[in-house]
Amino acid sequence: MGQKQTLPNSTAVLILGILSIITSCFLVGLILGIIGLSMGSKGKKLYRDNPDAFEGYGTLNAGYIMSIIGTVFGGLTVLYYLIWVAILGGAAYSLSNL
């Protein structure tokens, strides 16, 4: 049996997952998480089609999970900022009508 290939972009997905968690308090974390999810899902599909030909699934899966976490945290951060803008906008509007 030949040597197994490393899954394409498994290290990149891991790095994107880590960076998405680290930068989740900014919009960048959400973007990196979405990119990591996209690249990770392609790699998972490739592995599911032929699991005997590839190695590095653990790295890919860990990056995929971290991308999910980073995307969720990034989405919550964006939601937090939107709520603050709505609160401050409502307060400014009510003060301008005095």
C-alpha positions in Angstrom: 0.0 0.0 0.0 1.3 3.5 -0.9 1.9 6.3 1.4 -1.1 8.3 2.4 -1.5 12.0 1.3 -2.1 14.7 3.8 -5.6 16.2 3.4 -5.4 19.5 1.4 -5.6 22.6 3.5 -5.9 20.8 6.8 -3.2 23.0 8.4 -4.7 26.1 6.8 -8.1 25.2 8.3 -6.5 24.7 11.7 -4.8 28.1 11.5 -8.0 29.8 10.4 -9.9 28.2 13.2 -7.4 29.4 15.8 -7.3 32.9 14.3 -11.1 33.0 14.2 -11.3 32.4 17.9 -8.5 34.8 18.7 -10.0 37.6 16.6 -13.6 36.8 17.3 -14.1 40.2 19.1 -13.7 41.8 15.7 -15.4 41.3 12.3 -12.3 39.6 11.1 -13.0 36.5 13.3 -16.3 36.0 11.7 -14.8 36.2 8.2 -11.9 33.8 9.1 -14.4 31.4 10.7 -16.5 31.3 7.6 -13.5 30.7 5.3 -12.3 28.0 7.7 -15.7 26.3 7.6 -15.8 26.4 3.8 -12.3 25.0 3.4 -13.0 22.4 6.1 -16.2 21.1 4.6 -14.5 20.5 1.3 -11.7 18.6 3.1 -14.2 16.6 5.1 -16.1 15.6 1.9 -12.8 14.6 0.3 -12.0 12.4 3.3 -15.5 10.9 3.4 -15.2 9.9 -0.3 -11.9 8.1 0.2 -10.7 7.8 3.8 -7.9 5.3 3.1 -6.1 7.7 0.8 -5.6 10.6 3.3 -4.2 11.3 6.7 -4.5 14.4 8.8 -8.2 14.2 9.5 -7.7 15.1 13.2 -6.1 18.3 12.2 -8.8 19.2 9.8 -11.6 18.3 12.2 -10.0 20.3 15.0 -9.7 23.3 12.7 -13.3 22.8 11.6 -14.6 22.8 15.1 -12.6 25.8 16.1 -13.9 27.6 13.0 -17.5 26.8 14.2 -16.6 28.3 17.6 -15.0 31.3 16.1 -17.9 31.9 13.8 -20.4 31.7 16.7 -18.3 34.0 18.8 -17.9 36.4 15.9 -21.6 36.4 15.2 -22.4 37.1 18.8 -20.0 40.0 18.8 -21.6 41.5 15.7 -25.0 41.0 17.3 -23.7 42.7 20.5 -22.4 45.7 18.4 -25.7 46.0 16.5 -27.7 46.0 19.8 -25.4 48.8 21.2 -25.9 50.8 18.0 -29.6 50.4 18.3 -29.6 51.4 21.9 -27.4 54.4 21.3 -29.3 55.4 18.3 -32.6 55.2 20.2 -31.1 57.3 23.0 -29.8 59.9 20.6 -33.2 60.0 18.9 -35.1 60.5 22.1 -32.7 63.2 23.3 -33.1 65.1 20.0 -36.9 65.2 20.4 -36.7 67.0 23.8 
